Amino acid sequence: MTTNKRKTIYSALLVTGILLSVYAVAGAFRVFSDKLPDNYLRDTTFLNRTYRIPDTVFFAGEIMPLDNFDTRESLEREVLTSAYRHSSTMLIIKRAYRYLPVIEKILKENGIPDDFKYLVAAESEYTNVISPAGATGFWQIMKETGREEGMEINDVVDERYSLEKSTQFACRYFRKSYEKYGNWTLAAASYNGGRSAVDEQIQIQKKTNYYDLLLADETARYIFRAAAYKLIIEDPSRFGFDINEDELYKPLRYYEVDVDTAVSDFSVFAERFGTNYKLLKFLNPWLRKPYLTPKTGKVYKIKIPEEGMRNADSREL
């Protein structure tokens, strides 16, 4: 038999084998799927679908001009991106239930629109992360910027990790930006892009409306990303997330103690209050060392878990 004939036979056998394998897998899947609930395939991503955005969407009390094709497509991009980042977006929804009550209260006290709580999802996904550039915490604050606003940031204490302190910082920024630009959308955008960058583009383009400005990609997507998270967090099932209320991360119960003197060992400190160092750090991530050397005259509020806080069945407020 010639070499060419052997190659032809081998190729034919290989193709036949592949076809038989595909047929076998398809047959097995049909048998498997017949045993699944009727709605299984409809509720999974085997059948991808688009998600229709509402005809009218508000962000911070200001209507998004969805009649503009570019505005609508920009929002749709973020909705689809978020809806199909399955595990990440599901975790954002779960965490939101725990942390939004804290953020909402501070925003309200400072007269900042409630929708700004969704900026945190765009910034950090409701976690204390550190960006490659060094921006830190829920609100992604740079070290020098935080210090300029009076935050204590050093090796022992870093208030950027405090949800309350960092939200207060963000509120001060938003208020100053609103006073400068006269609208909340541009005030929010300036938090991401910086006021100087926004000012430069306003000067170049002679426009003062966020939706009419060509901005750096991250800032151009910022408001739309926050608006997409707003839509998804407020109505998860509409965007394919089937989460029961008891699966959300509940707010944690704690009380606070005032500390104005040095703490040499937080493990011993925690034990005095019937808890451990791990939980103490979880509630107080701004404590960066296992000890505290306080500033003169400053009082630190340290959160202590209430009895039973760690029990998954007793976390309701």
N, C-alpha and C positions, 0 to 999 in steps of 0.2 A: 504494500500500500504506500502511496506517495505521501510526502510530508504535507502537501496541500490538502489531500483527502482527509488525513488525520485531523488537521486543523479545522476542516469543515465539520467533521463528525463531533469533535470536542465542543465546538461553538454551538452546534445544534443541541447537544446534550445539556450544555450550560444554560441555554435559553429555556429549554424545556423544564429544567430543574427550578429555575427562578419562577416561571409561570405557575408550576405546581405549588411552590411555596406560598406565593401570593394568594392563590386560590384557597389553599388550606387555611391561611390566616383569616381571609375574608369569611370563610365558612365558620370558623371558630368564633369570630366576632359576632356573626349573626346569631349563633346559638347563645353566646354570652349575653348579647343585648336583649334577646327575647325574654331573658329571666330578670331583667332590670325593671324598676318601676316605669310606668308609662311616661313620666315627666323627666326621666334621668337625662336623656340626651338633650332635651330642651333646656335643662338647667345647667349644662356644662358648656365648656368652650369648644366642644367638637363642632358645634354649629355657631360660628362667630356671627355677630350681628352688630349693626350700628345702633346708637342710642340717640333718639331725637331730643334735641334741647328745647326747652320751652320757648314760646314765641316772645315772651317778655321776661327779662332777667334784670334784677336790680343788684348793684353792688354799692354798699355804703349809702343807700338811699338815692343813688344816681342811676338812671336807666342806661343800660348798655345799648348802643345803637345797632341792634341786630339786623336792621334793614340793610345795613352796609354788608356786602358779601364778605369783605375781609374781616370784619368784626365777628360775624357769625362763624366763619370758618376757623378763626383763631380760637374761639370758645369751643367749637366742636373738636378741634385738635386736642385741647387739654382734657375735655371730657372723655374722649376715646382713649387717650394715653393713660389717664388715671383709672378708667374702668378696666383696662386690660393690664394694669400693673397689679395683678390679682392679690398676691399676698401682702405687698406693701400697702396698697390702698385699704385692704381689709384691716390691717393693723392701725392705720390712721383712724379709721372709723371707730375701732375699739378704744384707742387711746383718747380720742376726742371726748368720749363720755366721761372720762376721769378728769381731764385737765381743763376743758372748756368752762366749767363753772367758776374756776379760779380766775381765768382770763376775762370772762364776761364781767365779773364784778369790778375788776380794776378798770376795764375800758369804760364801764358805766360811770364810775366815780370820777373819771377824768374827762367825760364828755366826748369820748371817741366812739364812732359808729361800731355797733356790735359785730358787723361783718368783718372787722379787722381781725377777729379771732381766727379767721380762715387763712390769713397771711402766715400764721405760724405753721400750718400744714405745708404751705409752699416753702417756707424757710427751712424747717427742720423735721417735719412729719411728727411734731409733738414729742421730740426727744432732745436730750442734751448732747448734740453732736458738735464736732469740730470740723470746719471746712479746711480744704488744703491751704487756704490763705490765712487760716487762724481764727476766723469768725467762730464764735463759741456760743453754745446754749440754744434754748428754744428760739430766741430772737436773733441769733447769729450776730453777736456784737464783737467788734474788733477791740483788742486790748486798749489801745490808745484812745479810741472813741469813748469807750466806757469810762476810762479814767477822767477824761475831760468832763464827763457828766457827773463826776463825783462817786463813781462806783469803786469799791475797794477790790483791787485785783492784785494779788501777789501769790506767793507759793503756798500760803496757809489758808487764805480766804480768797475766793473768786466769785463775786456776786453775779457774774454773768450766768452762773449755773443755777441761780435762784429764780424760779418762775415768777415770783412776785416782784423782785427787784428788777429783773430784766423787762417785765411787762410795763412797769412804771417808766423805765428808760424809754421804751418804744413809744409810750403815750406822750412823753415830752417831745420826742422827735416829731410825731404826727401832728401835734398841736402847732409847733413852730412851722412845719411845712404847710399846714392848712392856712395859717395866717399869711404865708408868703404867696401861695398859689390860688387860694380862694375856692378850692374844691378838694374833696376827699380822695378822688381817684388819683389825681396827680400827687397828692400828699403821700398816698400809699406807694406809688411808683417810685417816688424819690427815696423811700426807705431802702429800696433794692438798688437803684442806680446811683444814688447820691444826688444831692441838690445841685452841685456844680455841673454834673453831666447833664441833668435835666435842663438846667438854665442854658447851657451851651446849645442844646438842640432847639429850645424855644427861640433863642436868638437867631439861629441859622434858618429855621423853618417858618418862623413868624406865626406859630400856632401855639395855643395854650390848652388844647384839649388832648388828653392822653390818647384818645382813639384816632386822632389825626396826626400824631407824631410818629416819625420813624425813629425808633430807639434801639439800643443794643439788644440783641436777641433775648437775653435773660430778662431784662426789664420789659421788653415788649410782650413777653409771655406771662409776666408776673401777675397782673390783675386777672387775666383769663384763667391762670392756674388756680388762683385763690377762689374765683367764682365757680370753677369746676368742682373744687372740693366742697364748696358750700352746697351745690346741688346734690352731690353724692352723699355727703354726711347727713343732710336733712332728709333725704329719701333714698337710702341705700338700695332697697329692693327694685326701684325703678331702673337702676343701673347694674342689675345682675348680682347684687350682694345679699345673700340670704343669711342674715344674722339675727338671732333671737336676742331679746333684751338681756336675758341672763348670761349671754356670752360677751357682753360689753364689759370693759374694765371699769369697775365701780370706783368712785372717789374714795380715798383712804381717810380713815378717822384718826385724828391726832390732836394733841394739845401742844402748847408752846411753853417753854421755860426761858426766862431771861438770864443771860450769862454775861457778866462784865469783868470776870477775872479769868486768869489762865486756867486751862484744862490740860493737864499733863498726859492723860491717857483716856481717849474716848471709849475704849473697851470697858474700862472700869466705870466711867461716867454712864454708859449705856446700862450696865448691870445694875447700877443704883436705881434706875427707873424701870427695871424689869424687862429690858429688851437686850438687843445685841448690836454690835458694831455694824453689821451688814444692814440691818433695818434702819439704824440711825443715819448711815450714809445714804441709803435710798431716799429718805425723806429730806436729807440736808446735803445734796451733792455739792453745794458751794463750800463745804468744809473739805479742803483739799489734802489735809494731813490728819494723822490720828491724834493730833493735839491742837490746841488753840492758844495763840499769843495775841490777845485783843489789843486794839488801839485804845489809848488812854481816853476814858470818858465815853466810850462807845458801848452800847448794849446790843448783844446778839440774841436774836430769838431762834431757839433751836427746837425743832419739831420732835415730839416724842409720840410714838404710836400708842393709841389707846388700847386697852386690853381687848384682845380678840381681833385686832385689825388684820392680823396675818391670816386669819381663818377665812377661806374663800366664801363661806356662807354668811359671813357677818360684816360685810364691807359696806352695806347700805348706810347712808347718812341718817 
